[in-house]
Amino acid sequence: MKKVFLIVLVALTTGAFAQSTTKEDLEVIQGIYGKSKKELAAAYMAIPDAQASAFWKVYDEFEVERKALGKVKVAIIEDYASNYANLTNESADKIAKAALKNNMDYEKLFGKFYDKYKKAVGALTAAKMIQFENYMQTAVQSEIQDSIPFIGEMEAIKK
């Protein structure tokens, strides 16, 4: 039922669809877990007081760059939503390449910040943080994917 509602929604108002399926990552996380991402990170990471200042400095830097990539992801989803009904080979190619690049940019970001976390708080804590970030990204991606119709899905429902 949720998918049918979202499909009808995209057919009627692509702008509203894009906005409803691309909530800020932090809103998605809060909706799933009932806490902010930073609260979840603090609870999971349990950073000792001696490392807290260095850790949270890197975390805040990471969040600035992650949010910028999130805005790009939103733009890609909005592009998909506005072109969904009339996708061509060219528009599908453009959207797919943009999504693939965005995914690679997230991986590069994780690699860049693994090194920063490692320098600030050690490899074990850095690896734990990247594991946490991957988990959060997967949760957000899953929520987004559940809200976006597959190519051709609306046409299949009409039949």
C-alpha positions as CSV (number, residue, x, y, z in Angstrom):
1,M,0.0,0.0,0.0
2,K,2.9,2.4,0.8
3,K,4.4,1.9,-2.6
4,V,1.1,2.4,-4.4
5,F,0.6,5.6,-2.5
6,L,4.1,6.8,-3.3
7,I,3.6,5.9,-7.0
8,V,0.4,7.9,-7.2
9,L,2.1,10.7,-5.4
10,V,4.9,10.8,-8.0
11,A,2.4,10.8,-10.8
12,L,0.6,13.7,-9.4
13,T,3.4,15.9,-7.9
14,T,6.9,15.0,-8.7
15,G,8.3,17.8,-6.5
16,A,6.4,16.7,-3.5
17,F,7.5,13.1,-4.2
18,A,11.1,14.1,-4.3
19,Q,10.8,16.0,-1.1
20,S,9.0,13.3,0.8
21,T,11.5,10.6,-0.3
22,T,14.7,12.7,0.3
23,K,14.3,13.8,3.8
24,E,17.5,14.9,5.4
25,D,19.5,11.8,6.3
26,L,19.3,12.9,9.9
27,E,15.5,13.0,9.9
28,V,15.4,9.5,8.4
29,I,17.8,8.2,11.2
30,Q,15.7,9.9,13.9
31,G,12.6,8.4,12.4
32,I,14.1,4.9,12.4
33,Y,15.9,5.0,15.8
34,G,14.1,7.7,17.7
35,K,17.4,9.5,18.4
36,S,19.7,11.9,16.5
37,K,22.7,10.5,14.6
38,K,25.1,12.2,17.0
39,E,23.3,10.7,20.0
40,L,23.6,7.2,18.4
41,A,27.2,7.8,17.5
42,A,28.0,8.9,21.1
43,A,26.2,5.9,22.6
44,Y,27.8,3.4,20.1
45,M,31.3,4.8,20.1
46,A,31.6,5.5,23.9
47,I,34.6,7.7,23.3
48,P,36.8,8.1,26.4
49,D,36.9,11.7,27.7
50,A,40.6,11.9,26.9
51,Q,39.8,11.4,23.2
52,A,36.4,13.1,23.0
53,S,37.6,16.5,21.8
54,A,39.7,15.1,19.0
55,F,37.0,12.6,18.0
56,W,34.1,15.1,17.8
57,K,36.2,17.6,15.9
58,V,36.8,15.0,13.2
59,Y,33.1,13.9,13.4
60,D,31.9,17.5,12.8
61,E,34.2,17.9,9.8
62,F,32.9,14.6,8.4
63,E,29.3,15.7,8.9
64,V,29.8,18.9,6.9
65,E,31.2,16.9,3.9
66,R,28.7,14.1,4.3
67,K,25.8,16.5,4.2
68,A,27.1,18.1,1.0
69,L,27.1,14.6,-0.6
70,G,23.6,14.2,0.8
71,K,22.4,17.3,-1.0
72,V,23.8,15.9,-4.2
73,K,21.9,12.6,-3.5
74,V,18.7,14.6,-3.0
75,A,19.3,16.4,-6.4
76,I,19.8,13.1,-8.1
77,I,16.5,11.7,-6.6
78,E,14.7,14.9,-7.6
79,D,16.0,14.5,-11.1
80,Y,14.7,11.0,-11.2
81,A,11.4,12.0,-9.8
82,S,10.9,14.8,-12.3
83,N,11.9,12.6,-15.2
84,Y,10.4,9.3,-14.1
85,A,7.3,9.4,-16.3
86,N,9.4,10.2,-19.4
87,L,12.7,8.5,-18.9
88,T,14.8,8.1,-22.0
89,N,18.0,6.2,-22.5
90,E,19.9,9.5,-22.1
91,S,18.1,10.7,-19.0
92,A,18.4,7.3,-17.3
93,D,22.1,7.2,-18.2
94,K,22.7,10.6,-16.7
95,I,20.9,9.7,-13.5
96,A,22.5,6.3,-13.2
97,K,26.0,7.8,-13.7
98,A,25.3,10.6,-11.2
99,A,24.1,8.1,-8.6
100,L,27.2,5.8,-9.2
101,K,29.5,8.8,-8.8
102,N,27.7,9.9,-5.6
103,N,28.1,6.4,-4.2
104,M,31.9,6.5,-5.0
105,D,32.2,9.9,-3.5
106,Y,30.7,8.5,-0.2
107,E,33.3,5.7,-0.3
108,K,36.1,8.2,-0.9
109,L,34.8,10.3,2.0
110,F,34.9,7.3,4.3
111,G,38.5,6.5,3.3
112,K,39.6,10.1,3.8
113,F,38.0,10.3,7.2
114,Y,39.1,6.9,8.3
115,D,42.6,8.3,8.1
116,K,41.6,11.4,10.0
117,Y,39.9,9.4,12.7
118,K,42.8,7.0,12.9
119,K,45.2,9.9,13.5
120,A,43.0,11.5,16.1
121,V,41.8,8.4,18.1
122,G,43.6,5.3,16.7
123,A,42.8,2.6,14.1
124,L,40.4,0.6,16.2
125,T,38.1,3.5,17.0
126,A,38.5,4.8,13.4
127,A,37.4,1.4,12.1
128,K,34.5,1.3,14.5
129,M,33.4,4.7,13.4
130,I,33.5,3.8,9.7
131,Q,31.5,0.7,10.5
132,F,28.9,2.9,12.2
133,E,28.8,5.3,9.3
134,N,28.3,2.4,6.8
135,Y,25.5,1.1,8.9
136,M,23.8,4.5,9.0
137,Q,24.2,5.0,5.3
138,T,22.7,1.6,4.6
139,A,19.7,2.4,6.8
140,V,19.1,5.7,5.1
141,Q,19.6,4.1,1.6
142,S,17.1,1.4,2.5
143,E,14.5,3.9,3.6
144,I,15.0,5.9,0.4
145,Q,14.9,2.8,-1.8
146,D,11.7,1.7,-0.3
147,S,10.2,5.1,-1.2
148,I,11.2,5.3,-4.8
149,P,9.5,3.3,-7.6
150,F,11.6,1.2,-9.8
151,I,11.8,2.1,-13.5
152,G,8.6,0.9,-15.1
153,E,6.9,0.1,-11.8
154,M,4.1,2.6,-12.3
155,E,3.4,1.3,-15.8
156,A,3.3,-2.3,-14.5
157,I,0.7,-1.3,-11.9
158,K,-1.5,0.4,-14.5
159,K,-1.8,-2.9,-16.5
